Amino acid sequence: MDPHLCISCRGTKYLCGLNYCPVILKNLSFKVREMGTEVSGSSPPSIFVGRFGYPKITVYPSTPPEFGDTSSYENPRRWLEMDTTSFLAMRLNMIRGGLEFRVTEASSPGRNLFDVQVISLSPRPVEMELDLVNVPRGKILSETVPPLGPSAPLRSMKLGTLPPPERVVEKVFQDRDMKAVEAMERLRSNGVPVERISKLLSVGNLGRDRRLVPTRWSITAVDKTLSDKLVSKVKEFPHLGEIEVYVRKFNLNTFVGILVPGNWSFEWGEAWFPSTTWNMWGAYPQVEIDYEGYFGRKTYPEIGGCYYSSRLAVAEFLEARGRQAIPILWREIYPGFYFPVGVWFVRENVRELFKGKPEKFPELDDALKYVDQVLKVKSSTWIKHSKVIPMIRSRLFP
C-alpha cells in the first residue's frame, strides 16, 4: 500500500481503490464483550449520529452495560489519563441501538427522536434500557470520532429520571430564533465542553432550521465555528513579544508549538512514522502540512479534522492571553500508535501543550535549532513542506 495514500485518505476516501480501509479492518480485531439483545446501564449520556444513507440516517442512543457514574465514557480530559488499551476497552463496550430518521425530522420530532434530543441535554448520566432487534455487532474506529462499540437496530428504549439541564443549555434548546453559531458560542462562553456542544448540534437541538447532523460532521463544524470566532478576537490583540516554543511528549506522540510574533496565520503538520495508523506499511516518515494565512482558507484541509481541533486549542490559548501570534504546530506519531482514536486526542493534547512552560527565542532560526533537539524529523524536512515558515521569512504577511 502506498503510504502517501493512507495519509491523504485516513480511512474515508478509499483512495487505494478498495471498498474498505485495510488499516481499520486490521484494528477491528480488538475484542469486546459479547452482549444479548437487552442492554441496560447509565448512559454518560452518549449519542452517535451516522452519515450513511443521508438524508435518511441512523441515530444511536448508547450506553455501557453498567450503572453509576459513567461520565468518564464521554470525557476526553479523563481519556488522557488512561492507557490506550483501557481507553479502547471502555469505549468499545459502549452499546448502540439504532433508529432511522430523516435529517429534517429534528425540527418537529416524534416521540423517539424527541427522547434522544432530551437525553443529549442532560449534564449527568441517564439510566437507559435498550431492547435491540438482534445481538449487537461491529464497532467504529475513526480518525474523527472516538471509538464506539457494537450496534443493532433498536426496538424500544426506556429512560430513567432525566437530570435537568443547565440554564444556558435549556435556553439554547428552547430558543428557535437563535442561530446555531450564536448558540455554540454562548454555550462555550458558559463553560459547556466542546464535545457536548457537538452532541447538541448533531441531534438537532441548536439553531433555527434544525436538522440532524452526522457526528463526524458536527465535531469538525463545532471546532471550526468556535475557532473562527476566537481567531477573529485574537486578530485584535497586540503581537506576542518574542518567539515561544512549547513541547509535549505523550503516548508515542510528540507535539511542538511554535508561536511567532505577527499577524495571525496558522499551520498544522503531522509526521506519521512507519508502523503507525496511517503509515502502516511505509519505510520512512510521511509528513503532511496544511495552513492558512491571515484571511483564512476557503477549502477543507486535506489533513482532516485535526486541523480545526488544533486550531481551536491554540486559539483558546491566545484569546486567554490576549495576544496575537502565528502558531506553527507539528506532531510526530511513532511506531506502535496503531489505532485511530478521533480528533479529541489532538485537541486535548494541544490544550495540554500550552499549559507547559515555553522556551523563548529572539529569532526563528534559533527556535528551529531547539526544535531539532526535540523532534526526530529534522526541521529542514518540515520546512520543505511548510508554507508558513517561508512566508514569515519573506515577510509576506499583512
Buried (B, 14 or more C-beta within 10 A) or exposed (E): EEBBBBBBBBBBEEBBEEEEBBBBEBBBEBEBEEBEBEBBBBBBBBBBBBEEEEEEBBBBBBBBBEBEEBBBBBBBEBBBEBEBEEBBBBBBBBBBBBBBBBBBBBBEBEEBBBBBBBBBBBEBBBBBBBBBEEEBEEBBBBBBBBBBBBBBEBBEBEBBEBEEBBEBBEBBBEBEEBEBBBBBBBBBEEEBBBBBBBBBBBBBBBBEEBBBBBBBBBBBBBBBBBBBBBBEEBEEBEBBEBBBBBBBEEBBBBBBBBBBBBBBBBBBBBBBBBBBBBBBEBEEBBBBBBBBBBEEEEEEBEBBBBBBBBBBBBBBBBBEBEBBBBBBBBBBBBEEBBBBBBBBBBBBBBBBBBEEEBBBBEEBEBBBEBBBEBBEBEBEEBBEBBEBBEBBEEEEBE
